[in-house]
């Protein structure tokens, strides 16, 4: 039986952060856009930024200011199935909002470059 992704871990600027379930990654690259012309449909391409959404948990001794919108750097996303993605030009879209329900602080990154590595 094949294993599917169940756990996603992140490393922001070389530091690992534990995240709650629900993390997502959308790779950067070209996307198709629809152009209707009369009674036909055409397509044109544009570049779309990659997006990573993760919810790190803030624990004792950790700083929420680690995830500010004026910060950029390397983001690594690793799956328990062996896929890993390195986004060297990642940046945080907005300062996170900290929750009093388990220290959740959702963060969204965008990036334009990525490299995928597969663990065997």
SULBEL-V643177 format. One line per field, one symbol per residue. ss: DSSP state (2 for helix, 1 for strand, 0 for the rest). burial: + if it has 24 or more other ideal C-beta (glycine too) atoms within 12 Angstrom, else -. A space follows every 50 residues. Layout:
BEGIN
ss: ???
burial: ???
END
This chain:
BEGIN
ss: 00000001111100111010000111001111111110011111111101 11111110000002222000011111111000111111111100000100 00011111111000111100
burial: -------+++++----++++--+-+-++--------------------++ ++++++++-----+-++------++++++---+++++--+++---+---- ---++++++++--+------
END
